Amino acid sequence: MPTTTSPRRNRALAAVLGAGLVAATGLTAATAADARPRPSIRAEAWGTAPDGSPVQRYTLVNGDMTVRVLTYGGIVQSLEVPDADGHRDNVVLGFDDLEGYVANNNPGPYFGALIGRYGNRIAGGRFTLDGVEHQLPLNNGPNSLHGGTDSFDRRVWKATPVKGSREVSLRLELVSPDGDQGYPGRLTTEVTYTLARHRRLAVHYEATTDAPTVVNLTNHTYWNLSGEGSSTIEDHELQIDASRYTPVDATLIPTGELAPVAGTPMDFRHPTPVGERLREPFQQIVYGQGYDHNWVLDRRSDDDLEEAARVHDPDSGRTLEISTTEPGLQFYSGNFLDGTLVGTGGKVYRQGDGMALETQHFPDSPNQPGFPSTVLRPGQTYDTTTVFTLSD
């Protein structure tokens, strides 16, 4: 699985051994890192899904980063990292029990969930593949959103923990039968969360089919680098490596145009506070009641893992870097959080209390011949990777 690295201050010697012991023993930074506690993964029972399936929560720990993942929906339920002063916070939004996800996540915010078969919107819930029209559930006005009413975020995935000396992984598997939510083909999906050193969480997606179909998998984690439930993300400084985006109509379906971001509130090529232009009377922001758009990433290759976006929170000092093999990034500024949902920290989530950054192919691609194809055929393997790196 491809990964990326970026320069980091090496705290291992000072934190684990101390400068004096390094001088006395001649241990290097590499051997000091090896002396740290090994990564761990453990499972606990976390309730029962509506279909009677038992749900587990897996806790992955590597260094000073802890991630909790549910087998229900493959949901990233929490992610804890220190800030610049060493204070640990959960920096993703979610619920503190299974009932919260079952009752409120779909329809709802999709906190932390694996999205499939098709992330984002498909116009009219219809697409034609090889001359055959397929009808999907309409669960977002006149359109189909995030795979339908009973989509991957509501399924219990088969989990396999994988433990190494430097990283720890959770492999999740799901089989979606032919005709599931209107999609053709029996789709076998495998998603692996890997918590590596240096606060890197990699998400690797694979899928195969026995008949032609369309696939667009992603993860719908909401981030607040100040800590979930603490404040809005309007002061977070966002940079997206994209000079174009896909404008939408009033129902948030792309028009097919790849429009330049230059001179518009959609320009995040340089670090910009999320809230700086959020209230401008720009038609695209009016349509989305904020940001809810796909950016066309400025990629140098079709397959390599490349940096797509960075978020910095001046308050906590935390920075999130996102690298991906995908061509697009959906930035959603939490516009429809309305104060009715209570999060893991016991506080209500209001508009702008979290931001989703979904690496993906473009919305409505099956109906947009000018967009990169999302068609998967027998004998092919859908294979994408996204890496989230946190630092302070």
C-alpha angles and dihedrals in degrees: 000000000000118000136178130223131201132187114282133180107253106234095163098094096047094044100042109026110009126230094271094056090048090055092047098047102031091230114163129222089257094054091044089054089052089055092062120101111283118250115268141199128193136173132220133182111260107180137279128295120232090261091057097256116141114244124214132197117214120204115206118193127185119162110313096341124092125186126185119201129185125216085219104088092343084268123183095221098179141356119194125195135154123257125225090284094048096257113142121225137169103246101189130074124242149117128283096227140034092249090064091058095043094049102036114019100075114055086025140051100329090224110204095339133149106243124214167211084355124005117215128005134333114195115248089351088271138113135163121226123182089346096308121112118220124199120210130191115279104229103147108054107285092347142071116246132198097345101313140280096314099034135152093283089066097048128094108237125211107248132208120180117216119194127194136172094257105021141024128213142193115207115202124194132192134172116208112196125228110280094021106159087347096300118132125234135034103275121202111197132189123185121183124196111200122188106201132179122282091045096290122154112189122193115198120189126196130172139169131188138200093214135028111283142146124257134185114163126184144150121250102206116156115217132208109168092194089062130279114287093012104102144319124293093233092109093049109112110230129195122184120187095225133110093187138043137186111254116217139212126238091284091051095252114140115254091216094252122125098211128191116250092210113119094010136095086254092074109109097151087121125041107280131171109254093231097046095095100013094112099046115123092244111147095228092054090047090054093051097036082234131346116339103141144120119246120208104229119227095237126181094201138017098236112025125102105253135174111263108170146358130203124193126189110204091196099058098021090232121142127196120202121191124200123180147165090222124105097224145043125203112209114197118180098203093260097160099048100116109177096266097104124075115211136212092277093054096253129116120250115234132185111304096012091126141015129217120212106188118187108212153124112279124287116262092010093150087065097038113074091187093062125083109277122258095189116129120193133190111281092029126101123217102221125172136150135200125185125200114199122188126196140158 
